[in-house]
């Protein structure tokens, strides 16, 4: 797994990637199935793609709040 983060102006960009088999739905998944919906709700942008190694890459951005904003 790789994690890369950078700041560009008023945004934080985060990329998480792996070389696994990609995202495949599983009926026997032990999880609750709320991970990606939670990420999508928490980010300003979210892109999910297959990477060159066959794994998955999530690219997210978050706006940095200006001091004094609610």
ABEGO torsion letter per residue (X at the ends): XBBBBBBBEABBBBBBBBABAEBBBBAABABAGAAAAAAAAABABBBBBBBAAGBBBBBBBBBBBBBGBX
